[in-house]
Amino acid sequence: MFSGIDEVDWASMEHAYGPADDVPELLRGLASADPAEREAALDGMYGAVHHQGDVYACTLACIPFLFELVVDPGVQDRGGVVELLTSIGGFDLDEDDEAEIDEDEIEGAANYAMAAAAVTAGAGVFFELIADEDPGVRLAAPLALATLHRHPVRVLALLRERLPVEPDEEVRLALVEAAGRVALRHRPLAERVGQWLGLLASRADSPGLRLAALAQLARCSPDGLPGDVVPVVSGLLRQMRSVPEESGDRGDRGEHAPPGGIAAREDDEPEPGPDTTPDAEPVDPEPVAPAETGRGEHVATPTLVGQLRWLSAQENAGRGAPWAADLLRTLHVGLDDRVGDRTALLADQLRSPDRRQRIDAVRMSGGLIRAWRGPYEELVALVGDQLSDPEPRLAEAASHVLEELFGLAAPAADALAARLAADPGSWVKTWASGPPGLCSPVKALARLGDARAVPALAAALELPQVAHDVGFAVGHLGATARPLAGALRRRLAEVELDEGAYDRASPLLAGLTALRAGEAAPEVLRVLRGAPEYRGEWLRTAALRALGSFGPAAREAVPELRALVRRPGTASATEAAEALWAVSGDADAVLPVLIEGLRSDQVHDRRAAAVALGALGPRAAVVAPRLRGLLAHEELWLRVDAAIALWEVSGRTRETVAALLTAWEQNRHVRVRVAECLARMGPVPEGSAAAHVLRSELVSVRRHNAMDGGYGSHDIHEDEKLLALCRQALRGTGKGSTS
């Protein structure tokens, strides 16, 4: 084995962490008799040689030696090597990708193409491995064939032939998954695959196999799903709970997907392990993760691969069918915009007596709500019910999902309040380093504007170090949090104006700004005057925003603000002018400063000046020509801000609306800002282009900011805000709002 490995000039190549002269050692480690060494070597391959899916020259040089490993029955854990080869060779570079490649990416794209060609050329060996004695190899081989082999008809025939004789349930599921992959990669075969999957879904002797067939059917041929898919799936889940599975669980063989090639499916909720929730303290790496010496026998290794397997094993411990969650996620992705079916299915899962199934359902509920619009009251209430469960992972998962829902969490408000009342000690989380933060139930309740969150915020304000997010929570509570103004003011007066001033003062300033607590002007002025050099600009910005929010109640700050606006053309001058206008209403003092800001070389400063000019309204009509000139600027966000300001200072609707609707189509992320302006303009005329755009948004099931493989913590809130603004803008236009 490894003939010629020492003749390769590894030192002339590089991987993610430098020279590739350590690659021969990694390859030999994959063949080691020591399970810890094998796992460390696999970890090194994913971490350096195939880092985050990248393909280097050394990756290409490894391919022949990896094939030697997978065909040698004396090598243990070959399934992991098969998965590695699948990941290296499975990258598809379609025509759109090729068109977008720039000069710097040519070499990388060539490497991907060569890797795909090299692995595909050797993919015939996977035909033999599909009947290998090692179940781990049999588990990895079907997907390798479906991904890499050039003859999909032969692959399908082999998958169907193997299924009746395969003894391992999880491998049988992999055979079905591979068939779905073939159908997705080769669409002319989708109908043939769909017919076979339909038969399996209705006639297979195993509930797990039937569920797997339904999941793949949803992905590649959704029209073939039964009309009663929800009760069918619910019945299968009940059968799977009542009949113990005989197969070993995946945690004993490693994840089906290669650790270095795991990609988040659409709507997936990140799945933290027992001690890796987003608000948890850093996890102590001990005990170290187990490596495999066979099915169920382990030794400890501190590798990334080992940690992933250990977390998976912990998550799946005691499950009769640990793969059921993966099948359900696949089914949900396939059901796509069938929100009603998906909601009903998740509601059934959330009523399951199996806590692990409820944990999975909570996470998937978060993914569904984040990506799709729909009526979620029942689902949210069921998620709220999990807060009282004694299983901490279930309660934590539920609280994290509810935290992101903002107003949609209303059906769980009482459950959130009960959770807080039951455990006051958890209101604020602290760590060995960094500022404390509010726990998820506190944030969720505050984002609902529920007064029952106020005691937790009051407690947070009494800690030696104030929670970093308390100001944002106050902002969502609004007037309900007015009793906290005194504590915010007192704590701000205590802040030392040293290098740590920004971190300590910013949450307090944010809270006072939200409350418009003008009585705190003296304390805010102290911060403005004494801001240190380190992060001083940020601190002054926060202080100026607070003074501006106070309005005339901050009149004692006028001399300070007038001094700051005497430096036109700077960001601080624009911010000070904005505050001075809010406090004094002196347009003559601020208009020259803002006009100068509109000439800045920095787009950010020009945007800030445009927004501030818009606040002056008709008093700034003189700048209308300048704002109109910015409607052709290359920076989209500046065009949007200029268009809105143009309407505010001149009242000219036609050119403003045209510019805003163009931006709406060009970038979905400007839609909330555009809709805010359209709503303030008054009822949009029935039959207008704006009305058509707004109604089209309202009938869309997909959230405007939904992303595949990522999300923001405020995405749901922003999308619900967009919907509300669209309805407001359309109010009174004939038929009324559309929901």
Secondary structure, 3 states (H helix, E strand, C coil): CCCCHHHCCHHHCEECCEECCCHHHHHHHHCCCCHHHHHHHHHHHHHHHCHHHCCCHHHHHHHHHHHHHHHCCCCCCHHHHHHHHHHHHCCCCCHHHHHHCCHHHHHHHHHHHHHHHHHHHCCCHHHHHCCCCCHHHHHHHHHHHHHHCCCHHHHHHHHHHHHHHCCCHHHHHHHHHHHHHHHHHCHHHHHHHHHHHHHHHHHCCCHHHHHHHHHHHHHHCHHHCCCCHHHHHHHHHHHHHHCCCCCCCHHHCCCCCCHHHCCCCCCCCCCCCCCCCCCCCCCCCCCCEEEEEECCEEEEECCHHHHHHHHHHHHHCCCCCCCHHHHHHHHHHHHCCCHHHHHHHHHHHHCCCCHHHHHHHHHHHHHHHHHECCCCHHHHHHHHHHHHCCCHHHHHHHHHHHHCCHHHHHHHHHHHHHHHHHCHHHCEECCCCCCCEECHHHHHHHHCCCHHHHHHHHHHCCCCCCCCCHHHHHHHHHHHHHHHHHHHHHHHHHCCCCCCHHHHHHHHHHHHHHHCCHHHHHHHHHHHHHCCCCCHHHHHHHHHHHHHHHHHHHHHHHHHHHHHCCCCCCHHHHHHHHHHHHHHCCHHHHHHHHHHHCCCCCHHHHHHHHHHHHHHHHHHHHHHHHHHHHHHCCCHHHHHHHHHHHHHHHCCHHHHHHHHHHHHHHCHHHHHHHHHHHHHHCCCCCCCHHHHHHHHHHHCCECCCCECCECCCCHHHHHHHHHHHHHHHHCCCCCCCCC
